[in-house]
């Protein structure tokens, strides 16, 4: 089911509605590169949902504009020279009978797509993003384990296991069992910010919160941590993760 909210001369805002058993309240979600949606309890009527939307109108319009700005800021790849990771460089192969796909060897990302599609077509751009994600995965698996081990030993912060994932909202996390999860997209960041994220998660093995003591200790093991924290906000994960 779908509702549309109209705002003067602006295009209507389409909102998908899902009614789910067990929910206690109506929730509205506005996230980049995803449909706008509402989750509501099973018994909530259309009239109640429309009333809720009207109550959230100002917030919704602001968030939709923020969503639009982020989506329009997504990096585009106009040519092969723009497709590069730490170790890999892109090569585009356009042929009439080409099947969309990619192959990664030691230093090259070979991307094939139908010649009739321009490179700026969203399906080609998505293929490029997918190929880069796999290149970053390979690089992360080659680089991060030794870096985490070195910083763990240096600061006497032992951990259990390291997992490298394609996470949508976090650079890293640390579980209650001292397992460290790191985002493969760390390979897009400068080394100093990579080390900051690693130290941030390692420290959670002994201080599982963000108390003043935690930030004080983080500054000791990672001088300039506050500056790194601010710099990290300049890198938006949602621009890269589909």
WOCOR-V383857 format. One record per residue. N is the residue number from 1. BURIAL is I if it has 24 or more other C-alpha atoms within 12 Angstrom, else O. D_FIRST is the distance of its C-alpha to the first C-alpha in Angstrom with 2 decimals. Layout:
n = {N N}
burial = {BURIAL BURIAL}
d_first = {D_FIRST D_FIRST}
This chain:
n = {1 2 3 4 5 6 7 8 9 10 11 12 13 14 15 16 17 18 19 20 21 22 23 24 25 26 27 28 29 30 31 32 33 34 35 36 37 38 39 40 41 42 43 44 45 46 47 48 49 50 51 52 53 54 55 56 57 58 59 60 61 62 63 64 65 66 67 68 69 70 71 72 73 74 75 76 77 78 79 80 81 82 83 84 85 86 87 88 89 90 91 92 93 94 95 96 97 98 99 100 101 102 103 104 105 106 107 108 109 110 111 112 113 114 115 116 117 118 119 120 121 122 123 124 125 126 127 128 129 130 131 132 133 134 135 136 137 138 139 140 141 142 143 144 145 146 147 148 149 150 151 152 153 154 155 156 157 158 159 160 161 162 163 164 165 166 167 168 169 170 171 172 173 174 175 176 177 178 179 180 181 182 183 184 185 186 187 188 189 190 191 192 193 194 195 196 197 198 199 200 201 202 203 204 205 206 207 208 209 210 211 212 213 214 215 216 217 218 219 220 221 222 223 224 225 226 227 228 229 230 231 232 233 234 235 236 237 238 239 240 241 242}
burial = {O O O O I O O O O O O O I O I I I I I O O O O O O I I I I I I I I O O I I I I I O O O I O O O O I I O I I O O O O O O I I O O I O O I O O O O O O I O I I O O I O O I I I I I I I I I I I I O O O O O I I I I I O O O I I I I I I O O O O O I O O O O I I I I I I I I I I I I I I I I I I O I I I O I I I O I I O O O O I I I O O I I I I I O O O I I I I I I O O I I I I I I I I I I I I O O O I I I I I I I I I I I I I I I O O O O O O I I O I I O O I I O O I O O I I O O I O O I I I I I I I O}
d_first = {0.00 3.79 7.08 10.49 13.71 16.90 20.25 23.25 24.07 21.90 19.02 15.63 13.93 10.42 8.61 5.97 5.35 7.10 9.21 12.57 15.85 18.76 17.35 19.37 17.78 14.87 15.28 14.40 15.29 16.76 18.77 20.63 19.53 16.13 12.66 12.22 10.05 10.06 11.13 11.72 13.92 12.92 14.59 13.17 12.10 9.93 13.44 14.40 11.63 12.70 16.23 15.84 14.64 17.65 19.91 19.03 19.24 22.62 21.89 18.61 20.47 23.31 21.38 19.56 23.09 24.45 21.81 22.80 26.47 26.20 24.38 27.03 29.71 28.99 32.27 32.78 35.43 37.38 40.07 41.55 43.63 40.58 39.42 41.43 41.37 44.37 46.07 44.21 44.15 41.82 42.88 40.70 41.32 39.83 40.78 39.63 39.01 37.98 35.21 33.15 34.58 37.00 40.12 41.71 45.43 47.78 47.24 44.99 41.32 41.35 38.08 37.74 35.27 35.42 37.80 35.66 33.16 34.31 34.49 32.08 29.29 26.47 26.91 30.60 30.04 27.73 30.51 33.04 31.13 30.89 34.61 35.55 33.60 35.72 38.85 38.14 37.62 41.05 42.66 41.19 42.52 45.88 46.20 44.44 46.14 49.61 48.54 46.94 50.04 52.37 50.70 50.41 54.13 55.12 53.48 54.05 50.36 49.96 46.57 45.59 43.37 41.80 38.49 37.16 33.41 30.81 29.19 26.37 27.34 30.93 34.28 35.62 35.71 38.30 37.71 39.80 41.73 42.79 40.71 39.99 36.85 37.09 34.67 35.96 35.03 38.05 39.96 38.68 40.48 44.17 46.24 46.84 43.15 42.83 45.73 44.20 40.99 43.18 45.43 42.51 41.20 44.70 45.58 42.69 44.67 47.09 45.15 41.56 40.42 40.65 43.45 46.21 48.39 45.88 45.83 49.62 50.12 47.74 49.78 52.89 51.73 49.79 51.67 49.46 46.35 45.08 45.46 43.65 40.79 40.46 40.81 38.08 35.57 36.30 34.73 30.93 29.58 26.14 27.99 29.15 26.73 23.82}
